[in-house]
Amino acid sequence: MRNSFDYREILHNEIQTRKLRNSSYNISSFAKLIGLTPSRLSEILRGKVGLSVAKAAKICETLKFAESETSLFLDLVCSEHARNPKEKEEALGRLELHKFFVQYNDDQFNFIADWYHHAIIELISLDKTKTNTQISRSLGIDLKTTNEAIARLLNMNIIKEEKKGFSLSTTNRKTSTDIPSEAIRKLNKQMLNKATKAIDEQEIDNRDFSIIFLSFNKSQLKLAKERIKNFRRDFMKEFESSNGRDSVYSMGVQFFELTTSLEKK
């Protein structure tokens, strides 16, 4: 049995991303790029044949994957096709650290930067039978916007269409960190605006807003950001794996400087 996400899905998403940027792009173009024949790539994507770890490493290099993306891709390949049982077992162990997070690249994220794409993904995870109209009403967005967002998510293979409604085709995703991106800034601004409205419109029993002020040593900034990232990860693991989920929430953590370059003064 294959993982709920695998390296074939990553390759498929790479093809879909390129199609979004260039409608004439096809599987033959991608096969040529990564040094495979179209027929061989098709067999790999359909699970008919496997991919060697050595070839997987070359593909990561060709596609200019980030270190974290390369690590995930190679572990996915190794967990299925490594000849050494110990290597396969170790790769499966490392995948436990990945299983909640498959990374969007910046190009993919640009297409789904608006907040409602991510809310739709979580809403579908609650009930795969939801229709476009039900999603529109649940999130308070118009039907036209809902239809366009769902079409993008289908094209990117993030969700898939069922006989009734939709279901997720991937695990949860995160974006790259510390990469200047207008799309990521746009999403952050949208969620801050929605949080501002929630302060006035939602009952206090239905939300939690808190602020702390602290003096801080800026040389520890990297450590602080790592602690925040780990907190978010643990928070998601605990609550997204619980039973009886019935709502979609957003949690934002803001950590930023209030002073103005004191060391320069």
Order of alpha helices (4+ residues) and beta strands (2+ residues): alpha-alpha-alpha-alpha-alpha-alpha-beta-alpha-alpha-alpha-alpha-beta-beta-beta-alpha-alpha
